């Protein structure tokens, strides 16, 4: 009897052959309440959806979300001091108003982080999330460097912008 014969006999004892007729969906009723934390068998593929996440995964995602909020606050401070938003999507949201800017920034980041969290056990995803956190930390350093060069009182900048906007409006209006 060979090893493959033994495997065939073991598989034949299972009735039905496999209780799962289709792969487990990424979002199921067991999400966050089930027991799956990773692969249970040696033959399971590396990229699995799980029900429970490790503390380190929550810390990575939470760290990015905290850094996102800090980036948001520091960006708004930078804009009050006369800075400009470099990201074209966020600059467009900013033109619609501060509330749209905040909701867009937080909504996109939270949605993307949930997308990555449910795929954290897939090859390369955890490393990508770690790199995102490192990029956000570098961005916080950049905000610190930029903040050192900003004036303490943003009022003159706001007044200059208001005057420039009024001048542009006057130039556009017919005489």
C-alpha positions in Angstrom: 0.0 0.0 0.0 1.5 3.4 -1.0 0.9 6.8 0.5 -1.5 7.7 -2.3 -3.5 4.6 -1.6 -3.8 5.7 2.1 -4.9 9.2 1.0 -7.5 7.7 -1.3 -8.9 5.6 1.5 -8.9 8.6 3.9 -10.7 10.7 1.3 -13.2 8.0 0.6 -14.3 7.9 4.3 -15.5 11.5 4.1 -19.2 11.6 3.5 -20.0 13.9 1.8 -16.5 14.3 0.2 -16.2 18.0 1.3 -18.7 19.9 3.3 -17.9 23.2 1.5 -19.3 23.2 -2.0 -17.8 26.7 -2.8 -15.1 28.8 -1.3 -15.8 30.9 1.8 -16.7 34.4 0.8 -14.6 37.3 2.1 -17.5 38.8 3.8 -19.7 36.3 5.7 -21.9 36.2 8.7 -18.9 34.9 10.7 -16.7 37.9 9.9 -15.2 39.1 13.2 -17.2 36.5 15.2 -16.0 33.2 13.6 -13.1 31.1 14.7 -10.9 31.1 11.6 -7.6 32.8 12.2 -5.6 31.3 9.4 -4.8 28.0 7.6 -5.7 24.9 9.5 -4.3 22.2 7.3 -0.9 22.0 5.7 -2.4 21.8 2.2 -4.4 25.0 2.6 -3.4 27.8 0.3 -1.5 30.8 1.7 -4.1 33.4 0.8 -7.1 32.7 3.0 -10.0 34.9 4.2 -10.2 34.7 8.0 -12.8 35.6 10.6 -10.5 36.9 13.2 -7.4 39.0 12.8 -4.2 39.1 14.7 -3.5 42.0 17.1 -0.6 43.1 14.8 -3.0 43.3 11.8 -5.3 45.6 13.8 -2.4 47.7 15.0 -1.2 48.1 11.4 -4.6 49.2 10.1 -5.3 51.3 13.2 -1.9 53.0 12.9 -2.6 53.9 9.3 -6.1 55.3 10.2 -4.6 57.4 13.1 -1.9 58.6 10.7 -4.6 59.5 8.2 -6.4 61.6 10.7 -3.1 63.4 11.7 -2.4 63.9 8.0 -5.9 65.4 7.6 -5.5 67.8 10.5 -1.9 68.8 9.5 -3.0 69.3 5.9 -5.9 71.6 6.9 -3.4 73.6 9.1 -1.0 73.8 6.1 -3.8 75.0 3.9 -4.8 77.7 6.4 -1.2 79.0 6.2 -1.3 79.3 2.4 -0.3 75.9 1.3 -1.8 74.0 -1.6 -3.1 70.4 -1.8 -0.8 68.4 -4.1 -3.1 65.3 -4.6 -5.4 66.2 -7.5 -8.3 64.1 -6.2 -8.1 65.7 -2.8 -7.6 69.2 -4.3 -10.9 68.6 -6.2 -12.6 67.5 -3.0 -11.2 70.6 -1.3 -12.8 72.8 -3.9 -16.1 71.4 -2.9 -15.6 72.4 0.7 -13.8 71.2 3.9 -16.6 68.7 4.8 -16.3 67.0 1.4 -12.5 67.0 1.7 -12.7 65.4 5.2 -15.3 62.8 4.2 -13.4 61.9 1.0 -10.1 61.5 2.8 -11.5 59.4 5.7 -13.9 57.4 3.5 -11.3 56.4 0.9 -8.7 55.6 3.5 -11.1 53.6 5.7 -12.5 51.7 2.7 -9.1 50.8 1.3 -7.9 49.7 4.7 -10.9 47.4 5.2 -10.2 46.0 1.7 -6.6 45.3 2.6 -7.5 44.0 6.1 -9.7 41.2 4.7 -6.9 40.2 2.4 -4.1 40.5 4.9 -3.2 36.8 4.7 -2.7 37.0 0.9 0.9 37.0 -0.3 2.4 40.5 -0.1 -0.6 42.3 1.4 0.8 42.5 5.0 4.1 43.8 3.6 2.2 46.4 1.5 0.3 47.6 4.6 3.5 47.8 6.5 5.0 49.9 3.7 1.9 52.2 3.7 2.3 52.8 7.5 6.0 53.6 6.9 5.0 56.0 4.1 2.5 57.7 6.4 5.1 58.0 9.1 7.5 59.7 6.6 4.6 62.0 5.6 4.3 63.0 9.3 8.0 63.9 9.3 7.4 65.9 6.1 4.5 67.7 7.8 6.8 68.6 10.7 9.5 70.0 8.4 6.9 72.0 6.5 5.3 73.3 9.7 8.6 74.7 10.9 8.7 77.0 8.0 5.1 78.3 8.3 4.2 81.6 9.8 2.6 81.5 13.3 -0.4 83.6 12.3 -2.3 82.5 9.3 -4.5 85.6 9.3 -2.4 87.6 6.8 -2.4 84.7 4.4 -6.2 84.3 4.6 -6.6 88.0 4.1 -4.4 87.9 1.0 -6.3 85.0 -0.4 -9.6 86.7 0.2 -8.3 89.8 -1.6 -7.0 87.8 -4.5 -10.3 85.9 -4.8 -12.2 89.2 -4.8 -9.9 90.6 -7.4 -10.4 87.6 -9.6 -14.1 87.8 -9.2 -14.1 91.5 -10.2 -12.0 90.7 -13.2 -14.5 88.1 -14.3 -17.7 90.2 -13.8 -18.9 92.2 -16.8 -18.7 96.0 -16.5 
